[in-house]
Amino acid sequence: MEEFMTLLIPILGVICIFGLPVILGAYVLVKFINSNSNERMELAKHGIVPPVRSKPAPNKYRSLRNGILCIGIALGLVVGIIIAMFIHFEYYMEFLVITSSTILFLGLSYLAFYLTVKDKEDLNNDNE
């Protein structure tokens, strides 16, 4: 009996860690779907046509943003590696130099993207 109890503890732990969140997520998802369906059915019973939900307009600058960010990450890594190679740091300082240069160039690429899109949005607003 004692061996069974010692085996039962890890099994219950795994079930509680993985099983309960999955069950709770499925329950919330089913409730959400049913509430939308019930709302539409009630509107139909009263003779009201439910509004059609349209998708929002896609972000037309997503590819530009991703490209600029990838360039920023690549430049940050290259500059960080070059700095770490020419100035001989200890291993943990090399990691910090490469990481900080990557984050710096990532921030600069976000700024470049913002400035690029800001100018184009100002032109679009002026034309309208």
Backbone bond lengths (Angstrom), bond angles and torsions (degrees), N, CA, C in turn:
res aa  C-N    CA-C-N  psi(-1)  N-CA   C-N-CA  omega(-1)  CA-C   N-CA-C  phi
1 M - - - 1.449 - - 1.533 110.70 -
2 E 1.319 115.82 -37.44 1.460 120.11 -178.99 1.529 110.94 -67.78
3 E 1.335 117.53 -36.93 1.453 120.63 176.86 1.523 111.42 -64.53
4 F 1.338 115.51 -38.08 1.459 119.83 178.52 1.522 110.37 -63.97
5 M 1.320 118.04 -40.36 1.464 121.70 179.99 1.529 111.17 -68.25
6 T 1.336 117.43 -35.83 1.458 118.96 178.69 1.535 111.04 -70.72
7 L 1.329 117.85 -29.74 1.457 120.83 175.44 1.524 111.50 -78.33
8 L 1.326 116.88 -27.27 1.459 121.22 -176.82 1.529 111.98 -71.85
9 I 1.320 117.53 -32.08 1.469 120.87 -177.56 1.533 111.79 -62.88
10 P 1.331 121.16 -50.94 1.468 118.44 178.61 1.532 113.47 -66.41
11 I 1.328 116.40 -32.97 1.463 119.06 178.92 1.525 109.85 -65.04
12 L 1.330 117.05 -45.44 1.468 120.35 177.88 1.528 111.11 -64.84
13 G 1.327 116.66 -35.25 1.461 119.52 177.79 1.523 111.95 -63.80
14 V 1.309 117.45 -44.60 1.465 121.33 179.11 1.524 110.12 -65.31
15 I 1.320 116.95 -41.84 1.466 119.90 178.83 1.523 110.77 -62.35
16 C 1.322 116.78 -43.42 1.470 119.97 -179.05 1.528 111.59 -68.72
17 I 1.322 117.75 -37.08 1.460 120.09 -177.76 1.522 111.24 -72.31
18 F 1.329 118.03 -43.82 1.456 120.52 -174.49 1.526 113.27 -101.18
19 G 1.319 117.32 -37.73 1.454 120.25 -173.71 1.515 114.11 -74.74
20 L 1.323 117.65 -45.31 1.466 119.89 -176.59 1.527 113.42 -64.00
21 P 1.340 120.69 -43.35 1.470 118.05 176.37 1.525 113.34 -63.15
22 V 1.334 117.35 -36.14 1.462 120.04 178.79 1.519 109.93 -66.37
23 I 1.322 116.89 -43.70 1.464 120.72 179.21 1.522 110.44 -64.74
24 L 1.321 117.71 -43.05 1.462 121.10 178.64 1.526 111.17 -64.32
25 G 1.322 118.32 -41.99 1.465 121.35 177.77 1.520 111.84 -63.34
26 A 1.336 117.08 -41.65 1.465 120.28 178.28 1.522 110.64 -64.82
27 Y 1.328 117.52 -39.91 1.468 121.74 178.93 1.531 110.84 -62.58
28 V 1.330 117.39 -45.42 1.464 121.20 179.51 1.520 110.35 -64.28
29 L 1.322 118.10 -41.24 1.460 121.95 179.22 1.528 111.48 -63.43
30 V 1.330 117.47 -43.22 1.464 120.90 178.73 1.524 110.18 -64.77
31 K 1.317 117.98 -42.76 1.471 121.03 178.00 1.519 110.87 -61.82
32 F 1.324 117.89 -41.42 1.462 121.60 -179.70 1.523 110.84 -64.09
33 I 1.329 116.99 -44.95 1.460 120.82 179.88 1.519 110.48 -64.73
34 N 1.332 116.88 -42.95 1.464 120.12 -179.98 1.520 111.82 -66.47
35 S 1.327 118.49 -37.32 1.458 120.01 -179.40 1.532 110.70 -66.43
36 N 1.336 117.85 -39.64 1.466 120.57 176.08 1.519 110.96 -64.58
37 S 1.317 116.77 -42.06 1.456 120.97 179.71 1.523 110.52 -65.33
38 N 1.328 117.93 -44.16 1.466 121.71 179.71 1.522 110.93 -63.78
39 E 1.308 117.52 -39.50 1.463 121.30 179.11 1.532 110.32 -63.18
40 R 1.316 117.04 -43.98 1.465 120.31 179.84 1.527 111.07 -67.45
41 M 1.329 117.85 -35.82 1.464 121.15 178.79 1.533 111.27 -67.54
42 E 1.318 117.28 -39.27 1.462 120.42 178.01 1.527 110.83 -65.65
43 L 1.322 116.66 -40.57 1.462 119.40 176.83 1.524 110.35 -63.22
44 A 1.325 117.54 -39.47 1.463 120.92 179.75 1.522 111.20 -67.58
45 K 1.325 118.66 -35.52 1.467 121.70 177.91 1.518 111.45 -63.32
46 H 1.315 117.64 -34.39 1.462 121.70 179.79 1.519 112.41 -86.29
47 G 1.318 117.67 2.03 1.453 121.49 177.18 1.512 114.26 83.80
48 I 1.303 117.38 14.31 1.458 121.62 179.42 1.522 107.78 -96.72
49 V 1.299 115.55 128.97 1.465 119.97 177.27 1.526 107.77 -78.08
50 P 1.334 116.93 121.04 1.468 118.66 179.45 1.522 110.68 -63.07
51 P 1.328 116.65 140.72 1.463 118.83 179.83 1.527 110.99 -68.12
52 V 1.306 114.52 144.52 1.464 120.69 177.99 1.517 107.70 -82.34
53 R 1.307 115.30 126.26 1.461 119.82 -179.56 1.518 108.58 -86.60
54 S 1.312 115.33 119.32 1.456 119.41 179.60 1.521 110.12 -98.57
55 K 1.306 114.95 155.74 1.457 120.02 178.18 1.518 109.12 -75.73
56 P 1.332 116.93 146.36 1.464 118.49 176.27 1.528 110.66 -68.44
57 A 1.302 114.70 158.50 1.462 119.47 179.63 1.525 109.84 -62.62
58 P 1.327 118.13 135.10 1.471 119.76 -179.03 1.530 110.78 -69.16
59 N 1.306 114.83 151.84 1.458 120.87 177.99 1.523 108.14 -75.03
60 K 1.339 115.99 112.32 1.452 119.08 -175.69 1.519 112.81 -77.29
61 Y 1.323 117.77 -9.01 1.462 120.89 -179.58 1.529 112.35 -103.86
62 R 1.321 118.74 12.54 1.459 121.42 -177.01 1.529 111.26 -62.89
63 S 1.315 117.18 -44.30 1.470 120.17 -179.46 1.520 111.54 -66.07
64 L 1.330 116.36 -38.81 1.459 119.94 177.51 1.525 110.44 -63.20
65 R 1.337 116.27 -44.25 1.465 120.47 178.85 1.523 111.19 -61.05
66 N 1.324 116.52 -47.73 1.464 119.87 -179.04 1.522 111.69 -63.17
67 G 1.322 117.39 -39.13 1.459 120.22 178.44 1.515 112.15 -65.20
68 I 1.331 116.59 -44.65 1.468 119.90 179.91 1.526 110.32 -65.43
69 L 1.336 117.54 -39.35 1.464 119.85 178.98 1.524 111.88 -66.56
70 C 1.322 117.45 -39.48 1.470 119.74 177.42 1.525 111.48 -64.07
71 I 1.322 116.09 -40.19 1.467 119.65 176.63 1.524 110.06 -63.59
72 G 1.328 117.37 -41.39 1.465 120.80 178.88 1.518 112.41 -62.98
73 I 1.329 116.62 -42.90 1.468 119.99 178.19 1.528 110.58 -64.00
74 A 1.323 116.78 -43.79 1.468 120.33 -179.09 1.526 110.76 -64.04
75 L 1.333 117.13 -44.95 1.469 119.63 178.36 1.529 111.09 -62.71
76 G 1.324 116.98 -40.42 1.457 120.14 178.59 1.513 112.40 -62.40
77 L 1.327 116.34 -42.83 1.466 119.67 178.12 1.521 111.27 -64.91
78 V 1.322 116.96 -43.83 1.472 120.13 -178.59 1.526 110.20 -63.99
79 V 1.324 117.00 -47.44 1.473 119.88 -179.57 1.527 110.22 -63.46
80 G 1.315 117.86 -42.23 1.464 120.59 179.01 1.512 112.76 -62.76
81 I 1.322 116.93 -41.63 1.465 120.33 179.07 1.523 110.48 -67.38
82 I 1.334 117.10 -40.01 1.465 119.67 179.04 1.523 110.46 -64.39
83 I 1.323 117.53 -43.47 1.469 120.48 178.42 1.528 110.17 -62.58
84 A 1.344 116.41 -43.81 1.465 120.10 -178.97 1.529 111.79 -66.06
85 M 1.332 117.79 -29.83 1.463 120.00 179.79 1.528 111.95 -75.09
86 F 1.338 117.05 -40.57 1.461 119.54 -175.35 1.525 112.29 -81.51
87 I 1.315 117.85 -31.83 1.466 120.80 176.64 1.525 106.01 -107.44
88 H 1.276 117.54 113.58 1.458 121.59 -172.97 1.522 110.29 -79.63
89 F 1.316 114.81 101.35 1.456 122.23 176.87 1.515 109.29 -97.56
90 E 1.339 115.02 170.80 1.455 118.42 169.56 1.526 107.51 -74.73
91 Y 1.333 115.66 167.10 1.464 119.21 -170.79 1.523 112.62 -61.43
92 Y 1.327 118.71 -37.43 1.463 119.19 -178.67 1.528 111.14 -73.48
93 M 1.322 117.85 -29.05 1.466 120.25 176.87 1.522 110.76 -72.81
94 E 1.332 117.70 -33.98 1.457 120.18 175.46 1.526 110.29 -60.41
95 F 1.317 116.21 -43.62 1.465 120.34 177.88 1.516 110.78 -60.12
96 L 1.327 117.12 -44.07 1.464 120.44 -179.55 1.525 111.76 -65.85
97 V 1.329 117.69 -38.69 1.469 120.89 179.10 1.525 110.30 -65.57
98 I 1.323 117.47 -46.01 1.460 120.74 -179.48 1.528 110.51 -65.17
99 T 1.326 116.91 -42.89 1.460 120.53 179.74 1.517 111.85 -65.05
100 S 1.314 117.32 -45.50 1.468 119.59 -177.97 1.522 111.57 -67.33
101 S 1.332 117.96 -37.47 1.466 118.63 177.97 1.525 110.87 -68.50
102 T 1.329 117.23 -35.57 1.463 120.05 177.32 1.521 110.59 -64.41
103 I 1.322 117.08 -44.34 1.463 120.84 179.23 1.521 110.61 -66.25
104 L 1.319 117.49 -38.23 1.466 120.88 177.87 1.530 111.04 -61.60
105 F 1.324 117.18 -48.79 1.461 119.85 -179.56 1.526 111.55 -69.73
106 L 1.336 117.79 -29.22 1.455 120.34 174.97 1.526 110.27 -65.02
107 G 1.323 116.84 -43.11 1.461 120.57 176.21 1.512 112.46 -64.07
108 L 1.321 116.66 -40.52 1.469 120.00 177.14 1.528 111.35 -64.80
109 S 1.323 116.76 -35.80 1.464 118.45 178.91 1.522 110.99 -70.90
110 Y 1.329 117.69 -34.02 1.471 119.74 173.28 1.526 110.40 -62.38
111 L 1.320 116.78 -42.51 1.465 119.78 177.51 1.528 111.49 -63.16
112 A 1.326 117.31 -41.54 1.460 120.82 178.77 1.527 110.34 -63.24
113 F 1.320 116.79 -41.53 1.462 119.83 177.76 1.523 110.83 -63.40
114 Y 1.323 116.77 -44.77 1.466 120.38 179.78 1.525 111.14 -60.25
115 L 1.317 116.42 -46.27 1.464 119.51 -179.35 1.527 111.53 -65.17
116 T 1.320 117.10 -35.87 1.464 120.74 178.17 1.522 111.07 -66.45
117 V 1.329 116.77 -47.47 1.460 120.79 -176.58 1.524 110.78 -72.31
118 K 1.318 117.43 -34.57 1.458 121.16 -179.61 1.519 110.50 -61.45
119 D 1.311 117.12 -42.98 1.462 120.70 179.21 1.526 111.00 -65.02
120 K 1.320 117.55 -40.45 1.469 120.68 -179.29 1.520 111.33 -70.36
121 E 1.329 118.21 -36.85 1.462 120.57 178.57 1.522 110.35 -69.60
122 D 1.338 118.11 -34.92 1.461 120.26 176.46 1.523 110.26 -64.40
123 L 1.339 118.01 -39.55 1.459 121.39 177.97 1.524 111.29 -66.31
124 N 1.346 116.61 -39.57 1.465 120.46 178.91 1.524 111.32 -65.29
125 N 1.332 116.98 -38.99 1.469 120.52 179.71 1.519 110.68 -70.24
126 D 1.322 119.10 -33.89 1.460 121.85 179.54 1.533 110.88 -70.45
127 N 1.329 118.27 -34.25 1.456 121.45 -178.65 1.515 111.92 -70.79
128 E 1.323 117.63 -27.95 1.469 120.93 -177.34 1.465 111.76 -81.28
